[in-house]
Each structure stands twice: as structure tokens, then as C-alpha cells.
Amino acid sequence: MSPRSLDLTKRRAGVIAPLSALRGPDDCGVGDSAALEPFFEWMQRSGMSVLQLLPMGDLAPLDACPYTAISAFALDAAYLAPGSLPEVASSTRWKAQWRATVSRGDAARQRASARARFPQARAIKFGFLRRLFDAGAFDPTQRAFGAFRREHRFWLEDYSLFRALQEEKGWGSWSNWPAALRNRKPSALETARGRLGREMLFHQWTQFRLFEQWDAVRAQAKRAGVLLFGDIPFGLGKMSADVWARQNEFDFSASMGAPPDQYSPTGQAWGLPAYRWEAMERGGHAWWRARIRHARDAFDLFRIDHAIGFFRTWLVRSGRRKNGFDQENPALQKQRGERFFAMVNREGAPARAIAEDLGLLPEYLPAVLAALSIPGYKVARWEREPDGSFQHPSRYPKLSVAVSGNHDVAPLASWWSSIPGSERNDYWKMVSGNGRAAPRFSADTRRAIIENLYESRASLALIQLQDALGGRERVNTPGTVNNRNWRYRAPAERTVFDRNAPGLAALARKSGRY
């Protein structure tokens, strides 16, 4: 590793939380950048110094799933805090208009909602941003905006054109666009840019301000001693600017997924176009290198989703073709993954990559990651000894991330009551060191489970926000489509946070993670 890279040997405690779950003063139903500074203060009081977030990529107007972004780079306007914009902060008129906007019934209802309201928050914020933009409050000739456009030219031009075209055409599939646009004929693209130039400028300005606000968040986190931990999704949906712009690097005849394993006996089909790894490598992995640098600039650590997929990708094929790995030779799988993750280390420094290494893994993968000093995950409820008993976290590797759960599993409170009694007793035996029957879930039970996780040898120990607060609400239930997934919001009452901070801080001190 580069000597400039973040040192992961220091013991730390942290929290896993979607930004959308937090509550800010003017959030309109989705936690935004203004919600983070007070959250950092609570983390300090709780002895936590790492915040792991879900992806924050731009989504289609009605979407909430952070893994269905329309861009690998653009941020979602739901996370913008309009009240902090320079155009608003410097103008009495626009300050008053924003205050009036957030005071109206609809915005107030969304802010008070028990669930995140992505479509509503976007509609309110985009409505205000367009009024601001159309009124000429923004000067597109300013030097900082020009520098932003040059720095992000790799993706910004295609994204803003794609977004403008989607709005023009009603958010259908680009596969149904006229052939010249679908196939990116230069003359058709030039005509579209001429027609939609102002709309493109609007979306570029929105991204400029989103990135600017995230820079401010990074500075706040640094002052608070908090490391920001991002997430790079493995795949990208076909209905995205990147896939439209780089069609030669995707195979639309197959979709990516996961083979049958202990978590999904039938396997998974994600509906994401397959990568043409050879084409990507021939191009020097330009797109992936840009994604890694993007994460490096935004975060101190970043999660590489579905690490095994970079070694071998499970393809779900149509017709008579059988499902299977795109690369069947284990030696070639290992070489491909080694090349990719070595590149991740080079491009990502000084930020550090964390590999999401869950599922059935080939024997070579842990050794490859260890040789590159890339930590993997240890989800406590899934870690077992050879005899089937739960593995005590003190046996986890030092270079790993011990977690109470992730966005796809139930919080401790609901998990504890849903598992068979024998499994609960076995877990409690590991936690308590005695053979007594597991107690009902309580604040003391939760404290003991978190303390057990904090005892881990792993340098990083992270708990879900729900586990930190004693909540039962899930972030996502895999394999289901409903109006609850990805819409978890933290309690609105500050007393819930205040009540839990001292106990969490005491556990962090006791385990050397404060």
C-alpha cells in the first residue's frame, strides 16, 4: 500500500446509516447534507468515528433504491440543502422564498414523515432550484463552475444530456429512442445538445452545488474526527447515462446476478447488463478508474460491492443458454481479480477500499485480498466455527470490518425475536460465555451484543443506526418490492439519540475504540 494511505490498524467504532434516514431542519422528507453536521456531533458523544453510508447516486424521479442509479457519478438532488446554496444565503429574497417553501404544508408533511419520501423531496427541491435558475440567480461564467465542468468532463456531459433527454421523453427506456440517439450518432447528439443546452446547464449547475456541499461535509467530518465510508455498487442498470454512453463495454444478451448460495438457494438475477471485461481492460479500465477516483475524492473509505464479481461474474442468460460464470478457469479468475484490486489500491489511495466479500467464495479470494491489504466483512450473525457454533468476534482478522448487520438484514431487535430459540441460545452462549437460555430482547441484551462485537479483533466495528438506537425498522428486505424498502428514517425525537449516546461511548472506551 502507498504510505499515504489511511491506516486501518487503529481500533474504531462506527455506525451504518443511509443519509436519507437522517433528519435535517429543511430536509423535505429525505435526509440531506445539512443533516450531517449535527449527526457528527452525536457520533462524537457516542464514541464513534466512522460513518458508513449507502450510495447517493442520482435516481429516476420515482425511485428510492440506491442501487438503481442513472449515473455512476452524479449525486441525487434529494441530498441537496437549498438553504445552504450561495445563491440563497446571499439573497434576502431567496432566503424568504426557501423559508416559505419549506413552511408550506406539503414540505412540512414530508419532513415529519416516518419514512423517507424521495419523489416528494425531489419535486420540492427541483421546483425551487428551477425558479432560482430561471430567475438568473446563478452566474454560469463563474470560474469555479468552469473548473468543475472541466474536472468532471469524463461523465458530466453525457449525464446532463441523458437527464435532459429523459425528461423530454418521459423517462422511458433509451432503447426506445430514435435510432440515431440510441446509437449516439454524432450529428444527433449535437442536435440534442443544441435543443437542450439550457436544461443540460441546469443539471450541471445542480451537480456543481451538490459536489460543493459534499466538500463542505467532508470538512465538517474532518473537524469532528469522523471518517466517511462510501459505497461503490458493483453493477449499473441499463437505464443509466453510463450504459447508454459506453454501450460497447456492456453485454445486453445476459444480466448479472449471484449463484445459489447459503443466502439465496435459488440464486439471484439482478437485471443488470453484463460487463464485457475484456473490452473494459483493453480501454485501460477508464470507467472503473474514474469511479475509484470519484470515491477517493468523496470518502476516506469505500466499499467495493460484490467483490467476487470482479474475479468471476455470474451471468443469467436467456433462451437455451445455461446460466454460469463468465470465466470458468479459476487461475484466470484469480488473475483478473488481482489485476482489478491492485488498480483499486493505486487509484484509491489515500482512501482505503473495503471488499464486500460475502457469499460462497473461492479459496483464492481471501488470500488475494489479504495480500493487497484489503479488509473484508464479518457479519456477526453469519460467522461460524467448523463445528457450527457462532464464532466469537475476538477471532476475526484484525484487517476486517465487524458489523452487526447491513442494509439487507433485520436490525438486532427484530432478528432476535425471529430466529429459532436454539439459534438464539447458541448466539447468547457466544456472547455471554455461559450456557443459560437467551433472554428476551431488552436494552441490556442489546448492550451485551454490541459489547461483544466491539470486543472483536477487527480494527473497524460498525453497528446499524437501528441497533445503536434500539429500533426494529429494516432498510431493505431483499426479494421484495414495497413502499418500505429504502425508506427507513431515524426517530424524530432527539431524546432517543441523547439517551443512547452515553452507553455507546462507554462501550467504545471499554473496547479501546473511543
N, C-alpha and C positions, 0 to 999 in steps of 0.2 A: 504493500500500500504506500501511497505517497505520504511523506512525513507531514504534509499539510492536512491530512485527513482527520476528521473528527475521531477522538479517542473514545472507544467504546468499552474500555475497561472500568470506567467509573460506574459505581452502582447508582442506579437512578430508579425512581418510581414515576409513573405517569398515568395518563388517562386516555381512553379511546372515545372519541365523540365526533359525530357529524357536526360540521359548522352549522348546518340547518337546525340542529336541535337546540342551539343556544338562543338566548333571548337578549335582544338589544332594545334600546329606547325607541327606535323608529323602524323596527325590522319588517313590518307589514306581513308577518306570518312565516318568515324564514330567517334564521339567524344569519347576520351579515358581519362584515368586518368590524363594525362598531361594537359588536358583542364580545369581541375577544379581549380587549384590554381589561375589563372587569373580571373576565374569566381567568386571565393570567393571575390576577391578584388572589382569587380564590385558590388557584393551584399553589401559589406560594404558601398560603396559610395551611394547605393540606400536605405540604412537603413534596409536591410533585414538580418535576422539571421536564417532562416530555408530554407533548400533546399530539396524538395520532389522529389524523383527520381522514375522512373519506374523500374520493376525488371530487373536485369542484368544477369540472369541465362544463362548458355551455351545453344545455339540453334544449330539445324542441319545446315549444311553449307549454304543452300539457304534461311533460314528463317529470318524473321525480327520481328515477333510478340513476345513481351517479355513474353507472357502468354502461350507459347508453348515450354517451356524449356525441354531439355533432362535430366536435373538434378535439384533437388530442392536445391542443394548446390553449384555446380561448377559454376564458372564465365565464361562469354564469352570472348574468346581471342580477339575479336574485341576491347575490352576496355583496352587491354594491351598497354603500351607505350614502345616499344622495345628499344628506345633510352635511357631509364632510367634504363635498366637492368644492374646489376653489371657486368655481362659478357661483356657488350658493353661499359659501362662507363670506365672500367679499361683497355680497349684494343684499341690502335690506329687503328689496323687492322679492328676490328668490328665496331668501330665508323665510319670509312670511308665507310665500306660496307653498313651500315644502311643509311648514308647520300646519298650514290649512289642509294640505293633502293627507298628512298622517293623522290629523284630528278627525277627519270625516269618518262616518260610521263604518264603511267597508274596511278601511285600513285598520281601524281600532278593533273590529271583529277578528280580522285575520291575526293581528298581534296577540290577541287574547286566546286564540285557538289552542286546543290541546294537541293538535297535530300541525306539522309544517304544511304550509299552503303555497306550493311552488307556483302554480299558474296564476293565482291571485297576486302574489308578491311581484312576479314579473310584470303583470299587467299594470299594476300601480306604479312601479318604478319606471318601466319603459314609457308610460304615458307622461310622467313628469319629465324624464330625460328628453323626450321628443319636443316637448314645449320649450325646454331650455335650449335645445339645439336649434330649433326652428326660429327662435327669437334672436339668434345671433350672439348668445351669451358666450359661446366658445370661439376662440380665435384659432383656426386651423393652421395658421402660419407660424405659430409659436415654435421656438427652437426645440423644446423638449418633445413635442408631438412629432416633429420631423425625425428626431433621433430615435424615438420609439418605433416609428414606421420602418426606418432603415434596419434597426436591430432585429425586428421580427418579420422582415420581408418574407422569410422562408415559408411562413404559414399564413400571415395576416391578409395578404391579397386574395388568396384562394378562399379563405374563410369568409371574409366580408362579402365577396361576390356570391359565394354559396348561400350565405344567410339572406342576402338581398333577393336572390333568385327564389329561394324557398318561400319567402314572404310574398313575393309577387305571384307565385304559382300555387299557394295554398297549402304548403307543407306536405306535398305528396312525395312519391319516390322520384329521385332524379333519373331513375331508369325509364321513366315515362316522359322525360323532357324531349324536346325535338332532338333528332339525331345529332345535329351539329353541336348543340350544347352538351348533350350527353357524352359525346365523344371528344369534347373540348377542342373543336376546330378553332384555330386562332382567330379567324375573322368573326366567328360567332361570339367568342369571348370578348373581343374588342367591342363589338356592338353592344353587348350586355353591359360592359363597363361604362360605356358612354351613356346608356339609358339609366343606369342605376348608380352612377358615380356618387351622388349625394347620399344615397342610402348606404353605400359602402363606407363613405366617410363617417357617417353616424356610428356605425358599428365599430369602426377603427377607433373613434374617439371614446366610445364606451369601454373598449378593451384597454385603451390607454389609461383611463381613470381607474379601472379595476386593478390593473397591474400597479399603478401608483399607490393605491390604497393598500395593496398587499405588501409593497415595500415598507409602508408605514407600520403594518402589522409585524413584519419581521423585526423592525427596530424596537417596537414595544416588547416583543418576545425576548429579544436580546437583553433589554434593560431588566426584564423580570427574571432572567436566568432560565428561560423556557426554550427547549429545543422543539422545533416544528417538524413533524413527521408526516410526509405526504404519501400519496398512493398513485402508482402508475398502473392502470388497468392493462391486462395482457392483450385483449382484443379491442377492436373498434367496430361499431356497427356499419353496415353498408351505407346507411343513410347519414353519412358524415362527409364533411368537406375533404378530409384527408383521403378517404377511399375514392371519392369522385376525382380528386386531383392526381392520385397515384395508382390508377387502375391496373397498371402493368405489374404492380407488386402484390396483387391480391388474386386469389383463385375463387371465382364465384360459383364454380361447379361443386364445391364442398364447403361445409361450415365447420367451425372448430367447436370442440367440446371437451369432455373428460371421459375416460373409460370407466367401466364399472369398478367400484372400489368399496371400502368399508363405509363410506359416507353416502354413496349412491349406488345401490346394487344394479340398477339398470343403466348406469352411465348418464352423462349429461349432453344435451345438444343446445348450444348457446345461440345458434343462428347467426354467428359472426363469420364473415368471409375469411377463408383460409389465407395464410401468408404464403407467398412464394419466396421462401427463404433464400434460394439461390439468387433470385433477382435482387433481393434486398442486399445480400452480401456483395454482389457484383457492383452495386452502386455505393459500396462503402458504408452501408447501413446509415445513410444520411438521415433518414427519417427517425430511426431509433436513437441515433446520436443526438439529434436535436431534442428529442423527448427527454433524454437523460440530462442534457444541459439545462433544459427547462425546469426539471425537478431540482437540479442542483441549485439553480438561482432562486427557487421559491422556498426550499426547505433545507433543514440540517440533515434529515434522514429521509429516505423514501423507500416505500415497499414496492418490490417488483412482484406483481401479481402472477400467480400460477407459474412459478419458476420452472417446473418440469417441462412446460410447453416450449421453452427455448431450446431444450435438448431434443424433444420429440413431441409433436403436436398430434393429438387425437382428431381425426377427421371423420365427420359424419357425412356419408356420401348418399346420393340418390340413385334410384334405379337398381340395377343388379350388382353394382359395385359394393363390396363389403366395407364396413367401417374399419378403420385401423390407423396406425401411426404413419405419419408422412415419411418417417425414416425408421426402418426396421432394424438396421445394424447398430448394435449397442456401442461399438467402437466409434462409429461416425456420429452417433447421438452425443456421446461424451465430448468429442472434439468440437462439435457445433456449439454446445453449451459453454465449453471452456472459452472458446473464442468470444462468444457474446458477453459473458460475465466479466472477462478481462477488459473488454471495451467499456462495460458499465463502470468498472472501477476507475479507468482512465478518465472518462468523460465526466464522471460524477463527483470526483474529488473537488473540494474538501468535504462535501456531503457524503454520507455513507448509505450504501444500499443494504436493504434487508430483504431476504428472499422468502416469499410465501411458499414454503416447501411442504405443504400438507397433501395428504393423499397417499396412494401407493407409489413409492419412489424406487427407481432402480438403484442397485447397490452403489453405483459410482457417484451418484449425485451428492450425498453428504460430504464425500471426500473432496470433490471439486470445489464446493462452496467453502469448505474449511481451508483449503489451500489458498483460496483467494481472500480469506478473512471476511467472508460474507455471512452474517448470522442468519439463522432460520428461526422458525417459531416453535414454541412449546405451548400448546393449548392444554391446560392442566387436566381438564376432564377427559382428554383423549390419550394422555400419556400412560402407558402400561409397562410393567415389567414382563419378562418372558413367562412368568407363571400366571399372568393375567391380572395381578394386583395393580393398583394405581401406583405410579412412580412418584416418589417424593421429589418435590422441586429442587431439593438440595443436590440431586443427582443430575440436574440438567447441565449441559455445557455452559461454561462461562460466556462464550461467544454465542449467545442466543437471546431470544426475546420471550419471556414467560408471560402469558396472558390468561386472564380469567375467562375470556371468550372473544369472539369477534362479531362483526355485524350480521353474520348469518346464524348465530346461535342465540338461545334464550338467555337472558340475564340469570344470575345465580338464584335469585329468589324464585323464579318460575321453574327453572331447571330442577332445583332441589325437590320441589313438590311433584314433579312429573316423572322422575326416574323411579325404577323399581326399588323397593325397600332394601333388597340385598345389595344393590349397587350403591345406594346412599350410605348404607352401613360400611361398605368397603372403603368408600371415599373418606368417610369420617374417621375410620381407623387410621388411614394415612395421615389425615390432618391432625388428629388428637394424640395418636400414639397408643391408644387403648382400644379394647375390643367392645366397648359399650355401644349400644344402639344409637344411631344418629338422632340428634334432637330435631324438633320442628324448627323450621327456619325462623330466625329471630335476628335482632341486631348483634347479639353475641355470636351466633353461628356465622353470620356474615363476616364479622371481625376476625374470627378464627380462620376462616377460609382465605381471607385476604392476607392475614399474617403468614399463613402457610405459603402462599405464593411469594410474598416478599422475602421469605427465607431462601428462596431459590438461589443457586449459584449464578444464574443468568444475570448479566450486567443490567439488562433492562427488565423491569416488571411493570406491566401495564394492566389496568383494570378498565372495564367498560364504565362509562359515566353512570349507567343504571346501577351497577354494582357499587360504585362509590356512594350513591345516594340511597340505595336500598329499593330501587324501582323494579318493576316487573315487565315493563313495555319493551317489546322487541324492536330492533331496527328493521329487520327483514326476515321473512320466512321463505327460504328457497323453495322453488317449485310452485309458488302460489302467486296469483295476481289479485290484488285487492287494494282498497284505499287506505291501508295502514302501512304497507311496506314503504320504507324510506321516509316516513313522515313522523318519526319519533321526535317529540320535543321534551326538553327538560322541564321540571316543575317551575311554575312561575313564581312560587314563593321563595324568597331569598332565605327564609329560615331553614329550609331543607338543606341548602348548601352550608349555611353557617353552623348548623347542628352537627354536620358530619366532618367538617374540616379539622377540629382538634384531634379526633380519634385517628383519622388518616395520617395526620402529621406525626402522632405518637408512634404509629406502626412504621412510618418511614424512618424515624430516628432510631428505633429499636433495631431495624434491619440494616442500618448504615446506608439508607437510600435518600435521606433527607437532603 
